[in-house]
Amino acid sequence: MQTHYDYIILGGGLSGLTLAYRMAQDPFFDTKSILIIDQSAKKENDRTWCFWESQPDIFEEIVSHRWSTIGFKSPVFSDDIAIQPYQYKKIEGDDFYAFAKAYLVTKTHISFLQEAVLSVENQSDQVVIVTDQKKLSGGKVFNSILNSEILESQSQHQYLKQHFIGWFIKTETPIFDPDVATFMDFTVPQNGNCRFMYVLPTSTTQALFEYTLFSKDLLEDTEYENAIEDYLKEKDILQYSIERKEQGNIPMSSYRFDKHASKNMLHIGSAGGWTKASTGFTFKHTLKKTASLIDFLKKEQDLRLFSKRTRFWWYDLLLVDVLYRKNHLGAPIFGEMFKNNPTDRIFKFLDDETTFKQELQIIWSLPKKEFIKAVFSRLFG
Ligand SMILES: Cc1cc2nc3c(=O)[nH]c(=O)nc-3n(C[C@H](O)[C@H](O)[C@H](O)COP(=O)(O)OP(=O)(O)OC[C@H]3O[C@@H](n4cnc5c(N)ncnc54)[C@H](O)[C@@H]3O)c2cc1C
């Protein structure tokens, strides 16, 4: 086996495979050798991705369900909202891995290696990777292996987690409306945190119920599961079977992951700060970031120049600061946001695509006191 590659991608999950997929589609990379290393075979359905989109992108073929209405519920505002021109779309993890890999294996310049990465070392003109079985080097390395200890061990940027357990349930009788996804239901007891239920019905008898928190500390598994049970009871859903479960813990932080980039190595995916700090959404950002990374690689050599800090980074920083200090304010903040703004403005804002005027409209609609405190604390604290 060859030991040097033009590009090595560490981690063949969402960001690694999306980047490889975009490279495979672009003739610029046809003459480059590309290796994807992952310790897992990526055959399991380990996650369900949802995201909103107004135009189809590269993974349209594997969208397994789409909703054109989302439900939002909170003490200050509740409604079912039509989201045209957007659709809220779902892709299953196993469909994604199979689809991307089926395409990538048709390319002779792209290879896979199923080994665990043990270390990554920057040298002046290449990056050396040690796996549990061999030593390899890459001209450019894209690293999607998240090291949560980096986040835990710093205090400059607050670190919240989006953590959840989800049950895929099936009922005997038709109960659900498969056209309406409940985006956030804050009517569940908040217990001093930012807690909500996320419900994705895929047929009249099947739905995912995910009990989700944006907070500092994880709960015992039983607490998430009891909350789902209570919620189902409250909705009078008593006869059901649990077909599958999923669990997640997604970092929410404005930590500057990009400071770990070197000339020849860039962190990507959640490990590169591509997770939206204020929401945990990563899928859409990964589609966008990989597209701009492809353009970047054709022009620039030094990977430290790729990441740019924008005003959206500041908005995320402030929201995470507020939720970190006053975790119970999640329901009123998101409630006021949805009450006072059309969803297309909110989606654009969360996609970092709004104009400054639209951003002011959103910021103005939120409970101001805590945000003003957060600004002062960042400026003078
Ligand atoms: C259950 C769940 C549901 C989610 N739902 C959504 C959603 O609906 N919408 C959304 O936008 N985001 C969602 N996310 C967040 C985010 O999109 C995912 O976490 C996404 O997979 C992050 O992509 P990534 O490439 O950064 O990491 P991953 O997809 O996790 O890829 C990292 C890869 O690195 C590999 N790896 C790790 N350590 C090593 C090692 N030492 N050696 C070799 N390989 C290694 C892993 O096997 C993995 O394949 C969800 C996350 C989870 C966990």
Ligand as a Chemical Component Dictionary entry (heavy atoms), coordinates in Angstrom:
data_LIG
# 
_chem_comp.id                   LIG 
_chem_comp.type                 NON-POLYMER 
_chem_comp.pdbx_formal_charge   0 
_chem_comp.three_letter_code    LIG 
# 
loop_
_chem_comp_atom.comp_id 
_chem_comp_atom.atom_id 
_chem_comp_atom.alt_atom_id 
_chem_comp_atom.type_symbol 
_chem_comp_atom.charge 
_chem_comp_atom.model_Cartn_x 
_chem_comp_atom.model_Cartn_y 
_chem_comp_atom.model_Cartn_z 
_chem_comp_atom.pdbx_ordinal 
LIG C1  C1  C 0 -27.542 11.279 16.650 1  
LIG C2  C2  C 0 -27.157 12.577 15.997 2  
LIG C3  C3  C 0 -28.087 13.272 15.251 3  
LIG C4  C4  C 0 -27.724 14.477 14.632 4  
LIG N1  N1  N 0 -28.672 15.141 13.903 5  
LIG C5  C5  C 0 -28.330 16.263 13.256 6  
LIG C6  C6  C 0 -29.270 16.928 12.434 7  
LIG O1  O1  O 0 -30.430 16.526 12.348 8  
LIG N2  N2  N 0 -28.866 18.028 11.753 9  
LIG C7  C7  C 0 -27.605 18.516 11.836 10 
LIG O2  O2  O 0 -27.285 19.510 11.172 11 
LIG N3  N3  N 0 -26.709 17.939 12.653 12 
LIG C8  C8  C 0 -27.033 16.825 13.354 13 
LIG N4  N4  N 0 -26.100 16.201 14.145 14 
LIG C9  C9  C 0 -24.802 16.877 14.361 15 
LIG C10 C10 C 0 -23.778 16.634 13.257 16 
LIG O3  O3  O 0 -24.362 16.837 11.999 17 
LIG C11 C11 C 0 -23.210 15.234 13.292 18 
LIG O4  O4  O 0 -22.608 14.981 14.528 19 
LIG C12 C12 C 0 -22.204 15.003 12.181 20 
LIG O5  O5  O 0 -22.029 13.618 12.014 21 
LIG C13 C13 C 0 -20.863 15.701 12.432 22 
LIG O6  O6  O 0 -20.044 15.439 11.331 23 
LIG P1  P1  P 0 -18.473 15.258 11.504 24 
LIG O7  O7  O 0 -17.927 14.934 10.187 25 
LIG O8  O8  O 0 -17.928 16.409 12.249 26 
LIG O9  O9  O 0 -18.311 14.019 12.500 27 
LIG P2  P2  P 0 -18.725 12.513 12.273 28 
LIG O10 O10 O 0 -19.803 12.397 11.272 29 
LIG O11 O11 O 0 -18.956 11.960 13.632 30 
LIG O12 O12 O 0 -17.397 11.874 11.634 31 
LIG C14 C14 C 0 -16.230 11.679 12.388 32 
LIG C15 C15 C 0 -15.683 10.311 12.001 33 
LIG O13 O13 O 0 -14.424 10.128 12.635 34 
LIG C16 C16 C 0 -14.311 8.755  12.963 35 
LIG N5  N5  N 0 -13.304 8.659  14.023 36 
LIG C17 C17 C 0 -13.383 9.151  15.280 37 
LIG N6  N6  N 0 -12.244 8.913  15.949 38 
LIG C18 C18 C 0 -11.428 8.246  15.090 39 
LIG C19 C19 C 0 -10.099 7.728  15.175 40 
LIG N7  N7  N 0 -9.365  7.877  16.286 41 
LIG N8  N8  N 0 -9.589  7.097  14.098 42 
LIG C20 C20 C 0 -10.312 6.953  12.951 43 
LIG N9  N9  N 0 -11.560 7.436  12.815 44 
LIG C21 C21 C 0 -12.114 8.078  13.863 45 
LIG C22 C22 C 0 -15.702 8.328  13.393 46 
LIG O14 O14 O 0 -15.880 6.936  13.236 47 
LIG C23 C23 C 0 -16.568 9.156  12.440 48 
LIG O15 O15 O 0 -16.958 8.409  11.302 49 
LIG C24 C24 C 0 -26.416 14.993 14.774 50 
LIG C25 C25 C 0 -25.500 14.290 15.555 51 
LIG C26 C26 C 0 -25.863 13.102 16.153 52 
LIG C27 C27 C 0 -24.836 12.385 17.009 53 
# 
loop_
_chem_comp_bond.comp_id 
_chem_comp_bond.atom_id_1 
_chem_comp_bond.atom_id_2 
_chem_comp_bond.value_order 
_chem_comp_bond.pdbx_ordinal 
LIG C1  C2  SING 1  
LIG C2  C3  SING 2  
LIG C2  C26 DOUB 3  
LIG C3  C4  DOUB 4  
LIG C4  N1  SING 5  
LIG C4  C24 SING 6  
LIG N1  C5  DOUB 7  
LIG C5  C6  SING 8  
LIG C5  C8  SING 9  
LIG C6  O1  DOUB 10 
LIG C6  N2  SING 11 
LIG N2  C7  SING 12 
LIG C7  O2  DOUB 13 
LIG C7  N3  SING 14 
LIG N3  C8  DOUB 15 
LIG C8  N4  SING 16 
LIG N4  C9  SING 17 
LIG N4  C24 SING 18 
LIG C9  C10 SING 19 
LIG C10 O3  SING 20 
LIG C10 C11 SING 21 
LIG C11 O4  SING 22 
LIG C11 C12 SING 23 
LIG C12 O5  SING 24 
LIG C12 C13 SING 25 
LIG C13 O6  SING 26 
LIG O6  P1  SING 27 
LIG P1  O7  DOUB 28 
LIG P1  O8  SING 29 
LIG P1  O9  SING 30 
LIG O9  P2  SING 31 
LIG P2  O10 DOUB 32 
LIG P2  O11 SING 33 
LIG P2  O12 SING 34 
LIG O12 C14 SING 35 
LIG C14 C15 SING 36 
LIG C15 O13 SING 37 
LIG C15 C23 SING 38 
LIG O13 C16 SING 39 
LIG C16 N5  SING 40 
LIG C16 C22 SING 41 
LIG N5  C17 SING 42 
LIG N5  C21 SING 43 
LIG C17 N6  DOUB 44 
LIG N6  C18 SING 45 
LIG C18 C19 SING 46 
LIG C18 C21 DOUB 47 
LIG C19 N7  SING 48 
LIG C19 N8  DOUB 49 
LIG N8  C20 SING 50 
LIG C20 N9  DOUB 51 
LIG N9  C21 SING 52 
LIG C22 O14 SING 53 
LIG C22 C23 SING 54 
LIG C23 O15 SING 55 
LIG C24 C25 DOUB 56 
LIG C25 C26 SING 57 
LIG C26 C27 SING 58 
# 
